[in-house]
Amino acid sequence: APTLRYLNRLIHSYIRRVPWESVSRIVKRHTTLDTKECPRLPEELWQDAIQHGLGGTCFESSLAFFSLLSALGYEAYLTVNDMGTTRACHAAIVVLLKGRKYLVDITIPVHVAVPLDPQKVVRRQTPFHDYTICPVRENAYEVIRSHHLSRNAFTLIDIPISLPDYLKIVENDYTENGFFLKSVVMVKV
């Protein structure tokens, strides 16, 4: 059965085995004529991760992890979030367990599932960073990490995105205004 402990083990394993990287999407964009065929859906991302050690950027990687969580029986939804002044540029997952919401972000990464509380600041320590989740307005939280030059990681917009709308966002991310299509970036814990 889905538990918080198991969820944290999944997060721990994922961020150590599946890198945040832009190479796979750059290659996919340059080798695929039709933009609609560009998104690396979960089956493709998992196959590339297992066979070639590839990963993805936040939109596709979060979708793959979300599909894993759903297959394992977790109740969750995808979110699209802001980073500084850039709107709708980062994906994360909210998991519901025993009546509580937890932020799950395997791409920044946030190294544990962190509970969300609209009434108070929540802090969690990990060996890498300490995380502070601050409610800033209805359905919005600042995600702050210690030990990083950019302490404000992103603003979580806690509003579920439907799968069709999310897939449209992933596809649009392969257009000329898409993120990380011109620079190679790799991060692995």
C-alpha positions as CSV (number, residue, x, y, z in Angstrom):
1,A,0.0,0.0,0.0
2,P,1.2,3.6,-0.7
3,T,3.0,5.0,2.3
4,L,5.1,8.1,3.0
5,R,8.2,6.0,3.8
6,Y,7.9,4.1,0.5
7,L,7.3,7.4,-1.4
8,N,10.5,8.9,0.1
9,R,12.4,5.7,-1.0
10,L,11.1,6.1,-4.5
11,I,12.1,9.8,-4.6
12,H,15.6,8.8,-3.2
13,S,16.0,6.1,-5.9
14,Y,14.7,8.1,-8.8
15,I,17.0,11.2,-8.3
16,R,20.0,8.9,-8.0
17,R,19.3,6.9,-11.1
18,V,17.4,9.2,-13.5
19,P,19.3,12.4,-14.3
20,W,17.7,15.8,-15.0
21,E,19.1,16.4,-18.5
22,S,18.3,18.2,-21.7
23,V,20.3,16.1,-24.2
24,S,17.5,13.6,-24.9
25,R,15.0,16.4,-25.7
26,I,17.5,18.3,-27.9
27,V,18.1,15.1,-29.9
28,K,14.4,14.3,-30.1
29,R,13.6,17.8,-31.4
30,H,16.3,17.6,-34.0
31,T,15.4,14.1,-35.2
32,T,11.6,14.5,-35.3
33,L,9.9,16.6,-37.9
34,D,6.4,16.8,-36.4
35,T,6.3,18.7,-33.0
36,K,3.4,16.5,-31.9
37,E,5.7,13.5,-32.0
38,C,8.4,15.1,-29.9
39,P,7.2,14.6,-26.3
40,R,9.0,11.7,-24.6
41,L,6.1,10.0,-22.9
42,P,6.6,7.8,-19.8
43,E,7.2,4.6,-21.8
44,E,10.0,6.2,-23.8
45,L,11.5,8.0,-20.9
46,W,11.6,4.9,-18.8
47,Q,13.1,2.8,-21.6
48,D,15.8,5.5,-22.3
49,A,16.6,5.7,-18.5
50,I,16.9,1.9,-18.2
51,Q,18.8,1.3,-21.4
52,H,20.9,4.4,-21.8
53,G,21.0,6.2,-18.5
54,L,19.0,9.2,-19.9
55,G,16.4,11.2,-18.0
56,G,14.6,14.4,-19.0
57,T,13.7,17.8,-18.0
58,C,10.9,18.6,-15.5
59,F,7.9,18.2,-17.7
60,E,8.6,14.8,-19.0
61,S,10.5,13.5,-16.0
62,S,7.6,14.5,-13.7
63,L,5.1,12.8,-16.0
64,A,7.1,9.6,-15.9
65,F,7.4,9.6,-12.1
66,F,3.7,10.5,-11.9
67,S,2.8,7.5,-14.0
68,L,4.9,5.3,-11.8
69,L,3.2,6.6,-8.6
70,S,-0.2,6.1,-10.2
71,A,0.6,2.5,-11.2
72,L,1.7,1.9,-7.6
73,G,-1.6,3.2,-6.3
74,Y,-0.7,6.7,-5.1
75,E,-3.3,9.4,-5.5
76,A,-1.5,12.4,-7.1
77,Y,-1.8,15.2,-9.6
78,L,0.6,17.2,-11.8
79,T,1.2,20.9,-11.3
80,V,2.8,23.6,-13.4
81,N,4.7,26.2,-11.5
82,D,6.6,29.5,-11.7
83,M,10.3,30.2,-11.2
84,G,11.0,33.8,-10.4
85,T,9.3,35.9,-13.1
86,T,9.0,33.0,-15.5
87,R,5.5,31.6,-15.4
88,A,4.4,28.0,-16.0
89,C,7.9,26.8,-16.5
90,H,8.4,24.0,-13.9
91,A,6.5,20.8,-13.2
92,A,6.0,19.1,-9.9
93,I,3.6,16.5,-8.3
94,V,1.3,16.8,-5.4
95,V,0.6,13.4,-3.6
96,L,-2.3,12.9,-1.3
97,L,-1.7,10.5,1.6
98,K,-4.0,10.0,4.6
99,G,-5.7,13.4,4.0
100,R,-2.5,15.4,3.6
101,K,-0.9,16.9,0.6
102,Y,2.8,16.4,-0.1
103,L,5.0,18.2,-2.6
104,V,7.0,15.7,-4.7
105,D,9.6,17.2,-7.0
106,I,12.2,14.8,-8.5
107,T,13.7,17.3,-10.9
108,I,14.9,20.3,-8.7
109,P,15.1,17.9,-6.8
110,V,13.4,18.2,-3.5
111,H,14.9,15.2,-1.7
112,V,11.8,14.2,0.3
113,A,8.1,14.5,0.1
114,V,7.3,17.7,2.0
115,P,3.8,18.3,3.5
116,L,1.9,21.3,2.4
117,D,0.0,23.4,5.0
118,P,-1.9,26.5,3.8
119,Q,-1.9,27.9,7.3
120,K,1.8,27.7,8.3
121,V,5.4,27.3,7.2
122,V,6.7,23.8,7.0
123,R,10.4,22.9,7.2
124,R,12.1,19.6,6.4
125,Q,15.8,18.7,6.7
126,T,17.7,16.3,4.4
127,P,21.4,15.6,4.1
128,F,21.5,17.9,1.0
129,H,19.3,20.8,1.7
130,D,16.8,22.0,4.3
131,Y,13.5,22.9,2.7
132,T,11.0,25.5,3.7
133,I,7.6,25.6,2.2
134,C,5.9,29.0,2.8
135,P,2.2,29.7,1.9
136,V,2.1,33.0,0.0
137,R,-1.5,33.1,-1.2
138,E,-4.3,30.6,-1.8
139,N,-2.9,27.6,-3.6
140,A,0.6,29.0,-3.8
141,Y,3.7,28.2,-1.9
142,E,7.3,29.4,-2.1
143,V,9.7,26.4,-2.1
144,I,13.0,27.5,-0.5
145,R,16.2,25.5,-0.1
146,S,19.3,26.0,1.9
147,H,22.9,25.6,0.7
148,H,22.1,26.9,-2.8
149,L,22.9,30.1,-4.6
150,S,19.3,30.4,-5.7
151,R,17.6,29.7,-2.4
152,N,14.1,30.3,-3.9
153,A,13.6,27.1,-5.9
154,F,10.2,27.9,-7.3
155,T,6.6,28.8,-6.5
156,L,4.3,25.8,-6.3
157,I,1.0,26.6,-7.8
158,D,-1.2,23.9,-6.1
159,I,-3.8,23.5,-8.9
160,P,-4.2,20.2,-10.6
161,I,-3.5,20.2,-14.4
162,S,-5.5,17.7,-16.4
163,L,-3.5,15.1,-18.3
164,P,-4.7,16.5,-21.8
165,D,-3.7,20.0,-20.8
166,Y,-0.4,18.8,-19.3
167,L,0.4,16.9,-22.5
168,K,-0.3,20.1,-24.5
169,I,2.2,21.9,-22.3
170,V,4.8,19.2,-22.9
171,E,4.3,19.4,-26.7
172,N,4.5,23.2,-26.6
173,D,7.8,23.0,-24.8
174,Y,9.2,21.6,-28.1
175,T,8.4,24.7,-30.0
176,E,10.9,27.5,-30.6
177,N,10.1,29.1,-27.3
178,G,10.6,25.8,-25.4
179,F,13.0,25.5,-22.5
180,F,16.4,23.8,-22.7
181,L,16.4,23.2,-26.4
182,K,19.6,25.1,-27.1
183,S,21.8,24.2,-24.2
184,V,23.0,21.0,-22.7
185,V,22.4,20.7,-19.0
186,M,22.8,17.6,-16.8
187,V,22.2,17.1,-13.1
188,K,22.4,13.9,-11.2
189,V,22.6,13.3,-7.5
